[in-house]
Amino acid sequence: MINESQPSSHEQNQAWQAEPEKIQTESEQKNWIQKIIEFQRTKKGKAIQWLTVLSGITSGSFLYGRLSDRQSRDEAWKEFQAGHQNIEQLCYTNLDAVPNNAEAEVFRQRDLQYEFRLQGAYNQFLKETSDTTRANEILKGLAEFHPSQYDAELKKQGLGSMIDLRYPLPAIKFGAPKAQKEGGEYVFTPEASVADTIFISDESLARIQHEYLHGLGVKYGGGIERRRDHHQNTELNEGVTELIRLKIDKALGEHHELPAHLYEGERFTAYLIQELMGENEFWAAIKNGDSEQIRHVIENKFGKGAFDILLNKQYGLVGLINPHILDGSQAEVFDATSRAGILDQKYFDSFKDRYGIAQENPGQYVVYDSHEQPFGVIKPFQGKIGGSFINQGELVNFADTSGATPFSQLENGSALVEQYLKAKSPQERIPVQYKIARAVEKSLSMPEPQK
């Protein structure tokens, strides 16, 4: 069929005849080829050639990555299904991609995966230890956890896309990783086709909740799905994990605490950043895995370096709030953040109102020298007291434990420590802290202020 909108071959010939300059001789064509070759030898020409090659490599790498990822997923499911015939391979990327009429089955499969993983951990523990009593204790505690409840609540909070359904749930192992004596940890494996592992050595429901959240392929804290270096910002990662856990517990009408004030500083600091940024903006950045956006907003408001000061585990706000972390530099951080209006008491009050957790203002730990300058911190933890002070730029630690100068060496040191530990409130502790600070100054032969 001839398209009437196109010119006939006769008309095309006439057009060429009417415009003789469009007709190239063989010699002219060779000249053009020569010009192209010469252009390719220039820097710009070589750059274009490399871009062309690289675009082909990138496309090939992308295609290879997609195929390799698919193969890894299939292998992961095949390995898991080998011993569990009732397990079905889920065909959705994340929970937001699941149609409403398929959600119930996805939730059922997630709970079933967890039950099988738990039973596998139980059997392996018995094989290695033969400790039936301990195995039953851990199993009983962890059996109260249901992934479907967490998945459903995360979706309600707008975080359904953070639940990676492409792989089975991670493996579970009763016991701590080799580097730890107790606790829990989420451990990535080098190959995506091999299950990641949740190590857990106690029956704490909060512990399995926390580690489960780590295993969802979440994007927060600068990480991306299945990324092995998700600890780009460990403190933010841990804090947001705990904040999500608190939000879910509240929605479920439950409350479970991690032992020994674990991640107390990370959790409150994540909450504080949320309040400083605004809840919507904060969670949008979390959902996108954009920790740099969080950094940008915080440093625009409070100056360069504020983000790192807040989240530094040793001397920053995270470390200051955690009772078991001592560093005299935390006093300076408190002074700076307080003057900037970051540590307003209203944030501690709102945290308690929202989650029912009385987070004391860490200013109670800070002590000042005779010149009314930040001098160090004194903290009670698990029935003991520790102190860290700055003397001529150097940190000096006092505690009645190994590795620090005993408080008993101070003038009236033992009596002051006893008074401090008997105090029932910050109001009662602060006057004793003042006396301890003066005793430390005296022991360090620090000069008295000029009158």
C-alpha positions, 0 to 999 in steps of 0.5 A, spaced: 500 500 500 502 506 498 502 512 503 499 518 500 503 523 504 510 520 502 512 523 495 513 518 489 520 516 487 519 521 481 518 527 485 524 525 490 528 525 484 526 532 482 527 534 489 534 532 488 535 535 481 532 542 484 538 541 489 544 539 486 548 541 492 545 535 496 549 530 491 555 528 493 561 526 489 565 520 490 571 524 492 567 528 497 564 522 500 572 520 501 573 527 504 567 526 509 570 519 511 577 523 512 574 528 516 571 523 521 577 519 522 581 526 524 575 528 528 576 521 532 583 522 533 582 529 537 580 529 545 573 530 544 572 525 539 576 520 543 571 522 549 565 520 545 568 513 543 569 512 550 562 514 552 560 509 547 564 503 549 562 505 556 555 505 555 555 499 552 559 496 558 554 499 563 548 496 559 551 489 559 553 490 567 546 492 568 543 486 564 548 481 567 546 484 574 539 483 573 540 476 571 545 474 576 540 477 582 535 473 579 539 467 579 541 468 586 534 469 588 532 463 585 538 459 589 536 462 595 528 460 595 531 453 592 535 452 598 530 454 603 524 450 600 529 443 599 527 442 607 520 445 607 515 443 602 509 448 604 514 454 602 512 458 596 517 463 593 514 470 593 514 473 586 513 480 589 519 485 590 516 488 596 510 489 601 507 495 597 507 491 590 502 486 593 495 486 591 490 487 597 487 480 595 494 477 596 496 480 602 493 475 607 497 469 603 503 473 603 503 474 611 501 467 612 507 465 608 512 470 612 509 467 619 511 460 616 518 462 614 519 464 621 516 458 624 521 453 620 527 458 621 526 458 628 525 450 628 531 449 624 535 454 630 532 450 635 534 443 632 541 446 631 542 448 638 540 442 641 545 438 636 551 443 638 549 443 646 544 438 648 541 443 652 534 442 652 532 447 658 535 453 655 533 451 648 526 451 650 527 457 654 529 461 647 524 458 643 518 459 647 520 467 648 521 467 640 515 464 638 511 470 641 514 474 635 509 474 628 513 477 622 506 478 619 504 483 625 510 487 624 509 487 616 502 489 617 504 495 621 510 497 617 505 498 611 500 502 615 506 507 617 507 508 609 514 503 610 511 497 606 516 498 600 522 497 605 520 490 606 524 486 601 520 480 599 525 477 594 528 473 598 526 468 604 527 470 611 534 470 614 536 464 618 536 464 625 541 461 630 541 461 637 547 463 640 551 470 639 556 471 634 563 469 635 565 476 637 560 477 642 558 473 649 551 474 649 546 479 645 544 479 638 546 481 631 544 481 624 549 478 620 550 479 612 553 473 608 557 475 602 552 471 597 545 474 596 543 466 595 546 464 602 541 466 607 543 472 612 543 470 619 540 473 626 544 470 632 540 471 638 542 468 645 536 470 649 529 469 649 528 477 649 522 479 644 525 486 643 531 482 641 528 478 635 524 484 634 530 489 633 534 484 629 528 482 624 527 489 622 535 489 620 533 484 616 527 487 612 532 490 606 531 496 609 534 503 606 535 507 612 541 509 615 544 510 608 543 503 606 540 500 600 536 493 599 541 487 600 547 492 601 552 489 605 555 495 608 549 498 611 553 500 617 554 507 613 551 510 619 551 505 624 548 510 630 542 512 625 541 505 623 540 503 630 536 509 632 531 508 627 531 501 628 529 502 635 524 508 633 520 503 628 520 498 633 517 503 639 512 505 634 510 498 632 509 496 639 505 502 641 500 500 635 500 493 637 499 495 645 505 492 647 512 494 650 518 490 650 525 493 652 532 491 650 536 489 656 541 494 659 539 500 656 541 498 649 541 503 644 538 508 649 542 514 646 541 512 638 534 511 639 533 518 643 537 521 638 533 519 632 527 521 635 530 528 636 532 529 629 525 527 627 523 532 631 528 537 629 527 536 622 519 535 622 516 528 622 514 527 615 521 530 612 524 525 616 521 519 614 521 521 607 528 521 607 528 514 611 524 511 606 529 513 601 535 511 604 537 518 604 541 520 610 545 525 606 538 529 606 538 528 614 545 531 614 543 537 610 537 539 614 540 538 621 547 542 618 543 548 615 539 549 622 545 548 627 551 549 623 557 544 619 558 538 624 552 538 628 550 531 624 556 528 626 556 531 633 549 528 635 550 521 632 557 520 635 557 514 639 563 516 643 563 523 645 556 525 641 549 526 644 548 518 643 554 517 647 552 522 652 545 519 653 548 512 654 549 511 661 555 506 660 559 510 655 564 515 658 568 520 655 569 527 658 568 531 651 561 529 652 560 535 657 562 540 651 557 537 646 552 538 652 554 545 652 554 546 645 547 543 643 544 546 649 546 553 647 544 551 640 537 550 643 537 542 641 536 539 647 530 543 650 526 539 655 520 539 651 523 533 647 524 529 653 517 530 655 514 529 648 518 522 648 515 520 654 508 522 652 509 518 646 512 512 648 511 512 655 519 512 656 522 517 661 528 519 658 532 523 663 535 529 660 543 527 660 545 534 663 544 531 669 551 527 668 555 533 666 559 537 671 563 543 671 570 546 673 571 551 678 571 556 672 564 554 670 566 550 664 564 543 662 569 539 665 566 532 664 561 527 666 559 522 672 554 517 670 551 511 674 550 504 671 548 498 674 549 500 681 556 503 680 558 510 678 563 512 673 566 519 671 571 522 665 574 528 666 578 533 661 585 535 664 589 540 660 586 536 654 587 529 656 581 525 659 582 522 666 577 516 668 575 515 675 571 509 677 571 503 682 573 498 676 579 496 673 582 501 668 581 507 671 583 511 678 579 509 684 574 514 686 576 511 693 583 515 692 579 522 692 578 526 698 572 523 701 571 519 695 568 513 698 563 517 702 561 521 696 560 515 691 555 512 696 551 518 697 551 519 689 548 512 689 543 513 694 540 519 691 533 518 688 533 523 683 537 528 679 536 533 684 539 529 689 545 527 685 547 534 682 550 537 689 554 530 690 556 531 683 559 538 685 563 535 691 566 530 686 568 534 681 571 539 686 575 533 689 577 531 682 580 538 681 584 537 687 587 531 686 589 533 679 592 539 682 587 544 678 588 551 679 583 555 683 579 561 680 582 567 681 578 572 686 
